[in-house]
Amino acid sequence: MYYPIQLPFLLNEEFTRVMNYREKNCSTENQFILCFWSMFPKTDQKSRVQNVIIADGCIDLIVEFDRKIIGFSGTRQTDFNYQIQSPAYFFGARMVPGAFHQLTGVSAEKAMDKFVLLEEIFMDFDQEKFFSLGFEAAQEFFQQYLAEKFAGLEPNKFTELFPRLANNIPKQTQELYRQLNFSPRQSQRLFAQNYGLTPKMVLSILRFQKCLQILTAQQAKPADILAVTDYYDQPHFNRDFKRYLGITPLELLARYKN
């Protein structure tokens, strides 16, 4: 199973003070959608806050409810400075890596580090009705629409890849190529099309998300990482971890346990 972790409520005290963040895990009932998430203000006070979006290989369908915008977007690298002008209302669906391309037929490269309006891909979404609803009712409308879009589809080998590799991550890209039975050139092309990522990026994201799962578990210790990933020493792990999150494992543990 692959269920990536997003930690805005841990990584930014100001975000936590101003915004609520919620996730509803859908991974056991939907093979393409990992979760539905929402962000909404705690008060009507005007404030500008930074959200931290951790790279996870996913392309989300995102609704900026106040601005009446809906579209697909993913990120190749962790964004430490996603600005939110609150009060603001957002919600979305975090899709399994590969699901965007399988659902739309559009290369995932188009939506990575970009924002692709839903109306550019699907013309059947009734935006006028959708944005006339209240925040809660709009989320129900949104979830039903996606359920209908994915109805009858079965995951292909690329949509299944992240969940399949999550518990047994190849140590090198060559090992990944052998498992997939693709040449390096084929893999580069197919990964760009299905994920908007290189094979090396995919392995890095899988490895890092595995680290996050371990560190946010009960009785977590940074040393546990070395037993399940290919980090060959603690300093290597610390450098890679800080590159993704801007903090060390010990700093994350301190925030998580508080």
C-alpha positions in Angstrom: 0.0 0.0 0.0 1.2 3.5 -0.7 -0.3 6.3 1.4 1.9 9.4 1.3 2.1 11.7 4.2 1.5 15.5 4.2 2.4 17.4 7.4 1.5 21.1 7.1 0.1 21.0 10.6 3.5 19.9 11.9 5.9 21.9 9.8 4.3 25.3 10.2 3.0 26.6 13.5 1.4 29.7 11.8 -0.4 27.4 9.4 -1.8 25.4 12.4 -2.9 28.6 14.1 -4.8 29.9 11.1 -6.0 26.8 9.1 -7.7 23.4 9.7 -6.4 20.5 7.6 -8.4 17.3 7.2 -7.9 14.0 5.3 -10.4 11.2 4.6 -8.5 8.0 3.7 -10.2 6.4 0.6 -7.5 3.9 -0.3 -9.4 0.9 1.0 -12.5 1.7 -1.1 -11.1 3.3 -4.2 -8.2 2.1 -6.2 -7.4 5.5 -7.8 -8.0 8.0 -5.0 -5.9 7.9 -1.9 -7.8 10.6 0.1 -10.1 13.5 0.0 -8.6 16.5 1.8 -9.8 19.9 2.9 -8.3 23.1 4.3 -10.4 25.9 5.8 -9.8 28.8 8.2 -10.2 28.7 11.9 -11.3 32.4 12.0 -12.3 35.2 9.7 -9.2 37.1 10.5 -7.2 38.1 7.5 -3.7 36.4 7.4 -1.1 35.2 5.0 0.3 31.8 5.8 2.7 29.4 4.1 1.7 25.8 3.4 4.3 23.1 3.0 3.5 20.6 0.2 5.7 17.5 0.3 6.6 15.8 -3.0 4.7 12.5 -3.1 4.4 11.6 -6.8 0.6 12.4 -6.7 -1.4 14.7 -9.0 -4.3 16.1 -7.1 -7.6 17.5 -8.4 -7.7 20.8 -6.4 -10.6 23.2 -5.7 -9.8 26.8 -4.7 -13.4 27.3 -3.6 -13.3 31.1 -3.0 -11.7 31.8 -6.4 -14.0 29.3 -8.2 -11.0 27.4 -9.7 -10.7 23.7 -10.1 -7.8 21.8 -11.8 -5.1 19.2 -11.6 -1.6 19.8 -10.2 1.4 17.9 -8.7 4.8 18.9 -7.5 8.2 17.3 -8.3 9.9 18.9 -5.3 8.7 19.9 -1.8 7.2 23.4 -1.9 8.1 25.2 1.3 6.5 28.4 0.5 3.0 27.9 -1.0 1.2 31.1 0.0 -2.3 31.1 1.3 -4.3 34.3 1.9 -6.8 33.4 4.6 -9.7 33.2 5.1 -9.5 30.7 2.3 -11.3 27.4 1.5 -9.7 24.5 -0.4 -10.4 20.9 -0.9 -9.3 18.2 -3.3 -8.6 14.5 -4.2 -5.1 13.1 -3.9 -4.9 10.5 -6.6 -2.6 7.5 -6.8 0.5 8.2 -8.9 -0.3 7.3 -12.5 -4.1 7.8 -12.0 -4.1 11.2 -13.7 -2.7 9.8 -17.0 -4.9 6.7 -16.9 -8.0 8.8 -16.3 -7.4 11.6 -18.7 -5.0 10.3 -21.4 -3.0 13.4 -20.8 0.8 13.2 -20.0 1.4 13.7 -16.3 4.2 16.1 -17.3 1.5 18.6 -18.2 0.3 18.8 -14.6 3.6 18.5 -12.7 4.6 21.9 -11.3 1.7 23.4 -13.3 -2.0 23.9 -12.9 -4.3 22.4 -15.5 -7.9 23.6 -15.4 -10.4 20.7 -15.3 -12.4 22.3 -18.1 -9.4 21.9 -20.4 -9.7 18.2 -20.1 -13.3 17.4 -19.2 -16.3 19.5 -20.4 -19.0 17.6 -18.5 -18.4 19.2 -15.0 -21.2 21.6 -14.1 -19.1 24.4 -12.6 -22.0 26.8 -12.3 -24.0 24.3 -10.2 -20.9 23.3 -8.3 -19.8 26.7 -7.2 -23.4 27.7 -6.2 -23.3 25.0 -3.5 -22.0 25.5 0.1 -18.6 24.2 1.1 -19.7 20.9 2.5 -22.3 20.2 -0.3 -19.7 21.0 -3.0 -17.3 18.4 -1.5 -20.1 15.8 -1.8 -20.8 16.8 -5.4 -17.0 16.7 -6.2 -16.6 13.2 -4.7 -19.5 11.8 -6.6 -18.2 13.2 -9.8 -14.9 11.5 -9.4 -16.5 8.2 -8.4 -18.4 8.3 -11.6 -15.3 9.2 -13.6 -13.3 6.2 -12.3 -16.3 3.8 -12.4 -15.5 0.7 -14.5 -11.7 1.4 -14.7 -9.1 -1.1 -13.4 -5.7 0.1 -12.4 -3.0 -0.4 -15.1 0.5 -1.5 -14.3 1.7 2.1 -13.8 -1.1 3.0 -11.4 -0.3 -0.1 -9.5 3.5 0.5 -9.4 3.8 2.9 -6.4 1.7 0.6 -4.1 3.6 -2.5 -5.3 7.0 -0.9 -4.7 6.2 0.9 -1.5 7.2 -2.0 0.8 10.1 -3.3 -1.3 11.8 -0.3 -2.8 14.5 -1.1 -5.3 17.9 0.3 -4.2 19.0 1.4 -7.7 17.2 2.4 -11.0 18.9 -0.6 -12.7 17.0 -2.9 -10.4 13.8 -1.1 -11.2 14.4 -1.4 -14.9 14.9 -5.2 -14.5 11.7 -5.6 -12.5 9.7 -3.7 -15.1 11.5 -5.3 -18.0 12.0 -1.9 -19.7 15.2 -0.4 -21.1 16.4 2.8 -19.4 15.2 4.8 -22.3 11.7 3.2 -22.3 11.5 3.8 -18.5 12.4 7.5 -18.8 9.7 8.0 -21.5 7.0 6.0 -19.7 7.6 7.5 -16.3 7.5 11.0 -17.7 4.1 10.1 -19.4 2.6 8.4 -16.4 4.1 10.3 -13.4 5.7 13.4 -14.8 8.9 12.1 -13.0 12.1 10.3 -13.8 12.7 6.8 -12.4 15.3 8.2 -10.0 12.7 10.7 -8.7 10.2 7.9 -8.2 12.6 5.9 -6.0 13.6 9.0 -4.0 10.0 9.8 -3.3 9.1 6.2 -2.3 12.2 6.1 0.0 11.4 9.4 1.6 7.8 8.7 2.2 8.8 5.4 3.8 11.0 7.4 6.1 8.1 9.7 7.0 5.9 6.7 7.8 8.5 5.3 10.2 9.3 8.6 11.9 5.6 9.4 12.5 4.9 6.0 14.0 4.8 5.3 17.7 8.1 4.8 19.3 9.9 6.1 16.2 13.7 6.5 16.2 15.8 7.9 13.3 18.0 4.9 13.5 15.1 2.7 12.4 15.4 4.3 8.9 18.7 2.7 8.1 17.3 -0.8 8.5 14.6 -0.4 5.8 16.1 2.0 3.2 19.3 2.1 1.3 20.7 5.0 3.4 24.2 3.9 4.2 24.8 6.1 7.1 23.0 8.6 9.4 24.6 11.8 8.0 23.6 10.7 4.4 20.0 10.2 5.7 20.0 13.5 7.6 21.2 15.5 4.5 18.6 13.9 2.2 15.8 14.3 4.8 16.6 18.0 5.3 16.6 18.5 1.6 13.0 17.3 1.4 11.6 18.9 4.6 14.1 21.6 5.6 14.4 20.0 9.1 16.3 17.0 10.5 14.7 13.7 11.6 15.2 14.7 15.3 13.5 18.0 14.7 10.5 16.3 13.1 10.2 13.8 15.9 10.3 16.7 18.4 7.4 18.4 16.6 5.4 15.2 16.1 5.6 14.1 19.7 4.6 17.5 21.1 
